[in-house]
Every structure is written in C-alpha cells, then in structure tokens.
Amino acid sequence: MGDDAGWNREDRRSCNASGQQPITGHHGRLRHDALLTLAQKAQAAAADGDIHRLEQAVSYLLDELALHILDERSALVTLAPSEERILTRGQGHLLSDVAALAEATSTGCHGQTKQCVNRVQEVLTRLYLQARDERLALHDPAA
C-alpha cells in the first residue's frame, strides 16, 4: 500500500489526526481510532466512486484489523468468559464483514456502487460499536 492512498508507516507510528497520541498499540498495531480513520477513508472513496482507492483502503483495513485482533487477544482473555466470548464473536463478525467487502471491492463493485457505499457504512458503524465495547470492557479509553 503506497503513500498515494493517504497513509504511510511513519504517519501511523507517530500520531493520530490531532497530533497528540500514538495511534499504534503495544506491538505497533493500529489502535481503534486509527482503524476508524481507515474505515472513514474507505467510506470517502466509496462516496467518491473511486473504486481503486476503495479497494486499497479496504484491503489495508482488512490486514490491519486482522493484526489488531491478534494483538488484542491477550487483553481479552483477562475478561470474564462471557464478556470475552461476546467481544471475540463481535471481532469475528467484523473481520468477516471487512473480508466480504474486500472481496466485493476486488471485483470493482460492478454496477453496485451504492451497495458498496452502504456496506462500507455498515462496517464503519460496526467497527465504531466494537471499539466502544472493547474500550468499556478493558477500561482503557485509549484502546
């Protein structure tokens, strides 16, 4: 993924949009706010009808979300089993949704731009809710 899509590794490691907090977690994985920013970039690309940019953004989101989920597993196992199960299930559904969106965008959303826009919005909403639930469960406002 090149800089032409609006991101680079140095930006991700240094700070978030406000320039104040790191956007990466313990192992350099993107934090919730950065994942949400990636989803918003995908949403903007979909709204613009820029299928190439949308495909790049969703592919990048899928990769980073998968790494984020792996990174977060050690924190989730410290929760009560029922809470861990709910959050893990939510992560699985979210990852599945992003993977399905990545598959749809890889075919160029042929004649289904509105459906792609709606799917990106659903992913963004689901990601926001999952991040909120994880922050609350882990008592970590910056998670």
PyMOL commands that set and color helices and strands:
alter all, ss='L'
color gray80, all
select helices_A, chain A and resi 3-5+9-14+32-48+51-76+81-106+113-138
alter helices_A, ss='H'
color red, helices_A
deselect
rebuild
show_as cartoon
